[in-house]
């Protein structure tokens, strides 16, 4: 069976150029969606990390008030990890608290502590320990987390009541 030019003009279908154009457009749109979702994922990871650190601070401040013994958040030297410790009443040494709060927590990949401070003043260097003394005193100020896109979240600890707020 042979086709002539007039037969080909009657057959329905798409040309190769049209198919390639659609494939290229779909690829560009899929790439844009991936980039858009990646940025949103980074923001979500920053939010979750801030909420985890805020929960650890709340736990330490609450335990210090309830038990009347010092509690503290201890950061690793690079501030990439932290855990909660409590003062033992018998020898006044600190030991990690039990359960999930006492495990060593990691800041998520791409998230770091940019600054800590009191009021409007940032501290000259990041402290390794945030302590709550058991009498309603201790760390009061803010901690600022930043992700690789430059987005920031601030955790605030009030001086009077040691309430912890995450400012998104």
PyMOL commands that set and color helices and strands:
alter all, ss='L'
color gray80, all
select helices_A, chain A and resi 5-10+16-67+100-102
alter helices_A, ss='H'
color red, helices_A
select strands_A, chain A and resi 71-75+81-87+94-96+105-106+111-118+121-122+129-132+141-147+152-157+164-167
alter strands_A, ss='S'
color yellow, strands_A
deselect
rebuild
show_as cartoon
